[in-house]
Amino acid sequence: MAIQINRGLIGKEYPPYPVTVERGKIKEFARALGDDNPHYLDDRVGAASEWGDLIAPPTFAVTLRDETADTTAFLKELGTDISRILHGEQEFEIFRPLQPGRTYLCRPRVVDIYEKTGRSGPMAFVVRQTAITDDTNEIVATMRGVTIVRL
């Protein structure tokens, strides 16, 4: 049975949420990637760097989640369920590295929804973008993700 995706979500902004970056999480993430860059792992190297502290790997922003959000609510609003979802792609634009001890405000929104037909049938592509700002409201990074919904 084919489903219809709620295209009315295009342009919808979701409530912003704050996330404080933890030093240990940066190190844990870098180790999980197998990236031994001392700017991610060594506090002394970080302190002596141009940033004055550790920095997070560029893809660390993927860990910045709204822990209070009901992820199933978004799927219901979209008109689908988890059994039809695939991760499409993820991209990051970093203007300044994320750093430990700093709180960032994440502002997610749906920027596009489009459909294509692939070998397995029709699919909808839901493009979400999250602007990540610092305490001066300056954009530090943007994260863009595509979720594929099998229709």
ABEGO torsion letter per residue (X at the ends): XBBBBBAAABGBBBBBBBBBBBAAAAAAAAAAAGBABAAAABAAAAAABAAGBBBBBAAAAAABBBAABBAAAAAAAAGBBAAABBBABBBBBBABBBBBGBBBBBBBBBABBBBBBBAAEBBBBBBBBBBBBBAAGBBABBBBBBBBBBX
